[in-house]
């Protein structure tokens, strides 16, 4: 993404190592990592989080758009409240997965839907025809966000990440009136 995306309340921008403390509040929270796909252990400390962010920052320029990982920053106070990603789904690496992770303290305020909508709209300007979201069957929050985004239920599968997952899809044509 050449410039940060902006919504009424949010800025979607590249991660930096300076975001480590806020990112640790997300990726260090068991309430978040419990639901992640692929399954991910909770990041252990701020130093480990800084290393993860440095790796993401170094990888970002080499990923073809719309792939990448971004921070979600709240405009009103500059707080980093979440993360977004678009990456290839295994095992065939043909389908692009849209993912979102928010700090538990901001759940239920519409930030995930707002940020993901902006990223979807941008992704569809990058010669992308469809995006998928996967969620563990009991992850009612993620499933609700996928539905709010206009994603359609595709089915349940275990082909991604060796987990039983619900699959949702949105196509570029879904956004055309």
DOBAKE-521030 format. One line per 5 residues: number of its first residue (from 1); their letters; for each residue x, y, z of C-alpha. Coordinates in Angstrom, 2 decimals. Layout:
<recs>
NUM	A	X Y Z | ...;
</recs>
This chain:
<recs>
1	XXXXX	0.00 0.00 0.00 | 1.66 3.23 -1.12 | -0.08 5.52 1.35 | -2.00 4.70 4.49 | -5.71 4.01 4.08;
6	XXXXX	-8.04 6.18 6.07 | -11.61 5.82 7.30 | -13.69 8.12 9.47 | -12.09 6.81 12.66 | -9.03 4.82 11.57;
11	XXXXX	-5.74 4.83 9.71 | -4.46 1.57 8.22 | -0.69 1.75 7.88 | 2.46 -0.35 7.89 | 3.67 -1.78 11.18;
16	XXXXX	6.86 -0.42 12.74 | 8.96 -1.83 15.60 | 7.82 1.18 17.65 | 4.35 -0.42 17.69 | 5.65 -3.35 19.78;
21	XXXXX	3.89 -2.45 23.04 | 0.50 -1.94 21.41 | 0.96 -5.02 19.19 | 1.82 -7.08 22.27 | -1.57 -6.07 23.68;
26	XXXXX	-3.07 -7.84 20.67 | -0.78 -10.75 19.77 | 0.21 -11.30 23.41 | -3.43 -11.67 24.49 | -4.69 -15.24 24.87;
31	XXXXX	-8.21 -14.00 24.00 | -6.85 -13.10 20.55 | -4.28 -15.81 19.82 | -6.69 -18.57 20.82 | -8.66 -17.86 17.63;
36	XXXXX	-5.87 -17.17 15.13 | -5.32 -19.16 11.98 | -2.82 -20.55 11.55 | -2.70 -21.53 15.19 | -0.24 -19.21 16.87;
41	XXXXX	1.17 -19.18 20.35 | 0.79 -15.99 22.29 | 3.78 -13.68 21.77 | 5.74 -13.93 25.02 | 7.00 -10.39 25.60;
46	XXXXX	7.51 -6.98 24.03 | 11.00 -7.90 22.78 | 9.62 -10.91 20.91 | 6.82 -8.74 19.54 | 9.35 -6.18 18.30;
51	XXXXX	11.18 -8.99 16.45 | 7.93 -10.15 14.85 | 7.13 -6.60 13.74 | 10.63 -6.17 12.30 | 10.16 -9.37 10.29;
56	XXXXX	6.78 -8.17 9.02 | 8.27 -4.76 8.13 | 11.16 -6.36 6.22 | 8.85 -8.74 4.33 | 6.26 -6.12 3.37;
61	XXXXX	8.08 -4.54 0.36 | 8.58 -7.98 -1.19 | 4.92 -9.01 -1.08 | 2.91 -8.43 -4.25 | -0.18 -6.29 -3.62;
66	XXXXX	-2.62 -6.79 -2.07 | -0.67 -9.07 0.28 | 0.71 -7.72 3.52 | 0.17 -6.93 7.20 | -0.92 -3.57 8.55;
71	XXXXX	-1.58 -1.81 11.82 | -4.97 -0.28 12.63 | -4.50 3.10 14.32 | -7.33 5.07 15.90 | -7.32 8.67 14.65;
76	XXXXX	-8.65 10.30 17.83 | -5.66 9.32 19.95 | -3.12 7.61 17.65 | -3.49 4.32 19.53 | -2.72 1.12 17.62;
81	XXXXX	-5.79 -1.02 18.30 | -5.43 -3.89 15.86 | -3.95 -5.51 12.81 | -5.08 -6.56 9.35 | -3.56 -9.00 6.91;
86	XXXXX	-3.96 -10.42 3.44 | -1.99 -13.57 2.71 | -2.10 -16.73 0.63 | -4.04 -19.60 2.15 | -2.31 -22.99 2.23;
91	XXXXX	-1.97 -25.60 0.90 | -2.30 -24.51 -2.72 | -1.55 -20.81 -2.20 | -4.16 -19.68 -4.71 | -6.74 -18.10 -2.40;
96	XXXXX	-6.13 -14.84 -0.53 | -7.15 -14.70 3.12 | -8.29 -11.48 4.75 | -7.70 -11.45 8.51 | -8.23 -9.00 11.34;
101	XXXXX	-7.13 -8.97 14.97 | -8.12 -6.34 17.53 | -7.11 -5.59 21.07 | -9.78 -7.11 23.36 | -10.36 -3.69 24.94;
106	XXXXX	-11.86 -2.35 21.70 | -14.00 -5.33 20.69 | -17.60 -4.54 19.84 | -17.03 -0.99 18.60 | -17.13 -1.68 14.86;
111	XXXXX	-13.41 -1.13 14.25 | -12.80 -4.53 12.64 | -15.59 -4.03 10.10 | -14.55 -0.44 9.36 | -10.88 -1.30 8.84;
116	XXXXX	-11.54 -4.50 6.88 | -14.00 -2.72 4.57 | -11.34 -0.16 3.65 | -8.79 -2.92 3.04 | -11.22 -4.93 0.91;
121	XXXXX	-12.00 -1.89 -1.24 | -8.28 -1.22 -1.71 | -7.51 -4.90 -2.45 | -10.06 -4.89 -5.23 | -8.12 -2.07 -6.94;
126	XXXXX	-5.11 -4.43 -7.07 | -6.41 -6.94 -9.64 | -7.90 -9.12 -6.92 | -11.17 -10.83 -7.73 | -12.00 -12.42 -4.38;
131	XXXXX	-10.92 -12.63 -0.75 | -11.61 -15.33 1.82 | -11.91 -15.23 5.59 | -11.60 -18.34 7.71 | -12.80 -18.71 11.29;
136	XXXXX	-12.95 -21.45 13.85 | -16.60 -22.57 14.15 | -16.99 -21.19 17.70 | -15.44 -17.80 16.87 | -18.79 -16.02 16.74;
141	XXXXX	-17.18 -12.56 16.71 | -15.11 -13.26 13.59 | -18.05 -14.90 11.84 | -20.24 -11.88 12.65 | -17.60 -9.52 11.20;
146	XXXXX	-17.33 -11.61 8.03 | -21.09 -11.38 7.59 | -21.11 -7.61 8.27 | -18.46 -7.25 5.55 | -20.87 -8.84 3.08;
151	XXXXX	-18.90 -12.06 2.87 | -20.88 -15.14 1.88 | -20.56 -18.46 3.67 | -18.82 -21.00 1.43 | -18.76 -23.98 3.77;
156	XXXXX	-16.68 -25.75 6.37 | -13.33 -27.32 5.58 | -10.17 -28.69 7.14 | -7.93 -27.99 4.15 | -6.51 -24.76 5.61;
161	XXXXX	-4.01 -24.93 8.49 | -5.18 -28.48 9.42 | -8.06 -26.94 11.37 | -11.82 -27.31 10.98 | -12.79 -23.82 9.75;
166	XXXXX	-15.77 -21.89 8.47 | -14.98 -20.24 5.12 | -16.44 -16.92 3.91 | -15.81 -15.17 0.59 | -16.32 -11.77 -0.94;
171	XXXXX	-15.90 -11.13 -4.66 | -15.14 -7.91 -6.42 | -18.50 -8.19 -8.16 | -20.25 -8.25 -4.74 | -19.33 -4.58 -4.32;
176	XX	-20.74 -3.50 -7.68 | -24.32 -2.23 -7.47;
</recs>
